[in-house]
Structure formats: C-alpha cells, structure tokens
Amino acid sequence: MRRVPLVEPPPSLKKRLIQNNQAFFVFKAFLKFRVKFL
C-alpha cells in the first residue's frame, strides 16, 4: 500500500532521494559484478 504525500516535497529532498536511488542501483550492480567475477 503506497502512501501519496499530500504536500509536494521540496526539490532538494527530491534530488537527494533520486541520488540515493542511483547510488543504491550502482551498489547492487557492483555486488552482482563482484559475485560474477569472484
């Protein structure tokens, strides 16, 4: 169940969330890469 925020978060917070998402995906790809080539 997703909660939709009533107030739009400030752009700075949005940007930080997007950066965290990208870092998370890079981290996951890195882990997969390491498992593959260990």
N, CA, C and O atoms as a GROMACS GRO file, in nm:
protein
  152
    1MET      N    1   0.085  -0.120   0.000
    1MET     CA    2   0.000   0.000   0.000
    1MET      C    3   0.088   0.124   0.000
    1MET      O    4   0.167   0.146   0.092
    2ARG      N    5   0.074   0.205  -0.104
    2ARG     CA    6   0.158   0.324  -0.114
    2ARG      C    7   0.086   0.444  -0.058
    2ARG      O    8  -0.033   0.464  -0.082
    3ARG      N    9   0.160   0.524   0.019
    3ARG     CA   10   0.103   0.648   0.071
    3ARG      C   11   0.144   0.762  -0.020
    3ARG      O   12   0.262   0.783  -0.046
    4VAL      N   13   0.046   0.836  -0.068
    4VAL     CA   14   0.076   0.951  -0.153
    4VAL      C   15   0.086   1.073  -0.064
    4VAL      O   16  -0.008   1.106   0.008
    5PRO      N   17   0.201   1.142  -0.067
    5PRO     CA   18   0.216   1.260   0.018
    5PRO      C   19   0.119   1.370  -0.022
    5PRO      O   20   0.097   1.395  -0.141
    6LEU      N   21   0.062   1.435   0.078
    6LEU     CA   22  -0.032   1.543   0.050
    6LEU      C   23   0.042   1.668   0.005
    6LEU      O   24  -0.006   1.744  -0.079
    7VAL      N   25   0.160   1.687   0.061
    7VAL     CA   26   0.240   1.804   0.022
    7VAL      C   27   0.355   1.758  -0.066
    7VAL      O   28   0.417   1.654  -0.042
    8GLU      N   29   0.382   1.837  -0.167
    8GLU     CA   30   0.494   1.806  -0.255
    8GLU      C   31   0.625   1.833  -0.181
    8GLU      O   32   0.645   1.943  -0.131
    9PRO      N   33   0.714   1.735  -0.173
    9PRO     CA   34   0.841   1.756  -0.104
    9PRO      C   35   0.926   1.860  -0.175
    9PRO      O   36   0.916   1.874  -0.297
   10PRO      N   37   1.009   1.931  -0.102
   10PRO     CA   38   1.095   2.032  -0.164
   10PRO      C   39   1.190   1.968  -0.265
   10PRO      O   40   1.228   1.852  -0.249
   11PRO      N   41   1.229   2.042  -0.369
   11PRO     CA   42   1.314   1.986  -0.475
   11PRO      C   43   1.445   1.931  -0.422
   11PRO      O   44   1.496   1.831  -0.474
   12SER      N   45   1.501   1.994  -0.319
   12SER     CA   46   1.629   1.947  -0.266
   12SER      C   47   1.613   1.805  -0.211
   12SER      O   48   1.699   1.720  -0.230
   13LEU      N   49   1.501   1.783  -0.141
   13LEU     CA   50   1.476   1.650  -0.085
   13LEU      C   51   1.456   1.549  -0.198
   13LEU      O   52   1.506   1.436  -0.193
   14LYS      N   53   1.382   1.591  -0.300
   14LYS     CA   54   1.358   1.504  -0.416
   14LYS      C   55   1.491   1.465  -0.479
   14LYS      O   56   1.515   1.349  -0.511
   15LYS      N   57   1.578   1.567  -0.497
   15LYS     CA   58   1.707   1.541  -0.561
   15LYS      C   59   1.787   1.441  -0.480
   15LYS      O   60   1.851   1.351  -0.534
   16ARG      N   61   1.782   1.458  -0.348
   16ARG     CA   62   1.859   1.368  -0.261
   16ARG      C   63   1.804   1.225  -0.271
   16ARG      O   64   1.881   1.129  -0.273
   17LEU      N   65   1.672   1.212  -0.278
   17LEU     CA   66   1.611   1.080  -0.291
   17LEU      C   67   1.654   1.014  -0.422
   17LEU      O   68   1.686   0.895  -0.425
   18ILE      N   69   1.654   1.092  -0.530
   18ILE     CA   70   1.695   1.038  -0.660
   18ILE      C   71   1.840   0.994  -0.656
   18ILE      O   72   1.874   0.889  -0.708
   19GLN      N   73   1.926   1.075  -0.592
   19GLN     CA   74   2.067   1.039  -0.583
   19GLN      C   75   2.084   0.912  -0.501
   19GLN      O   76   2.165   0.826  -0.536
   20ASN      N   77   2.007   0.899  -0.392
   20ASN     CA   78   2.015   0.778  -0.311
   20ASN      C   79   1.973   0.657  -0.393
   20ASN      O   80   2.034   0.550  -0.384
   21ASN      N   81   1.869   0.674  -0.473
   21ASN     CA   82   1.823   0.564  -0.559
   21ASN      C   83   1.932   0.522  -0.655
   21ASN      O   84   1.958   0.402  -0.672
   22GLN      N   85   1.998   0.620  -0.719
   22GLN     CA   86   2.104   0.589  -0.814
   22GLN      C   87   2.218   0.518  -0.744
   22GLN      O   88   2.271   0.419  -0.795
   23ALA      N   89   2.257   0.567  -0.627
   23ALA     CA   90   2.366   0.504  -0.552
   23ALA      C   91   2.330   0.360  -0.518
   23ALA      O   92   2.414   0.270  -0.524
   24PHE      N   93   2.203   0.339  -0.482
   24PHE     CA   94   2.157   0.204  -0.446
   24PHE      C   95   2.169   0.110  -0.566
   24PHE      O   96   2.215  -0.003  -0.552
   25PHE      N   97   2.127   0.157  -0.684
   25PHE     CA   98   2.134   0.072  -0.803
   25PHE      C   99   2.278   0.044  -0.840
   25PHE      O  100   2.312  -0.068  -0.879
   26VAL      N  101   2.365   0.146  -0.830
   26VAL     CA  102   2.507   0.126  -0.860
   26VAL      C  103   2.565   0.024  -0.764
   26VAL      O  104   2.643  -0.063  -0.803
   27PHE      N  105   2.526   0.034  -0.637
   27PHE     CA  106   2.577  -0.058  -0.536
   27PHE      C  107   2.533  -0.201  -0.567
   27PHE      O  108   2.612  -0.295  -0.558
   28LYS      N  109   2.406  -0.217  -0.604
   28LYS     CA  110   2.355  -0.351  -0.637
   28LYS      C  111   2.427  -0.407  -0.759
   28LYS      O  112   2.464  -0.525  -0.761
   29ALA      N  113   2.446  -0.324  -0.860
   29ALA     CA  114   2.517  -0.369  -0.980
   29ALA      C  115   2.660  -0.410  -0.944
   29ALA      O  116   2.712  -0.508  -0.996
   30PHE      N  117   2.721  -0.333  -0.855
   30PHE     CA  118   2.859  -0.364  -0.812
   30PHE      C  119   2.864  -0.498  -0.741
   30PHE      O  120   2.955  -0.577  -0.763
   31LEU      N  121   2.766  -0.523  -0.656
   31LEU     CA  122   2.762  -0.652  -0.585
   31LEU      C  123   2.746  -0.767  -0.684
   31LEU      O  124   2.814  -0.869  -0.673
   32LYS      N  125   2.655  -0.750  -0.780
   32LYS     CA  126   2.634  -0.854  -0.881
   32LYS      C  127   2.764  -0.878  -0.957
   32LYS      O  128   2.802  -0.993  -0.982
   33PHE      N  129   2.830  -0.770  -0.994
   33PHE     CA  130   2.955  -0.778  -1.070
   33PHE      C  131   3.059  -0.855  -0.990
   33PHE      O  132   3.129  -0.940  -1.045
   34ARG      N  133   3.070  -0.826  -0.862
   34ARG     CA  134   3.169  -0.894  -0.778
   34ARG      C  135   3.137  -1.042  -0.765
   34ARG      O  136   3.227  -1.127  -0.772
   35VAL      N  137   3.010  -1.074  -0.747
   35VAL     CA  138   2.972  -1.215  -0.733
   35VAL      C  139   3.005  -1.289  -0.863
   35VAL      O  140   3.050  -1.404  -0.860
   36LYS      N  141   2.982  -1.222  -0.976
   36LYS     CA  142   3.003  -1.287  -1.105
   36LYS      C  143   3.151  -1.316  -1.128
   36LYS      O  144   3.186  -1.420  -1.184
   37PHE      N  145   3.238  -1.225  -1.087
   37PHE     CA  146   3.379  -1.237  -1.122
   37PHE      C  147   3.468  -1.274  -1.005
   37PHE      O  148   3.589  -1.256  -1.011
   38LEU      N  149   3.408  -1.326  -0.897
   38LEU     CA  150   3.490  -1.364  -0.783
   38LEU      C  151   3.561  -1.497  -0.812
   38LEU      O  152   3.636  -1.547  -0.728
   0.00000   0.00000   0.00000
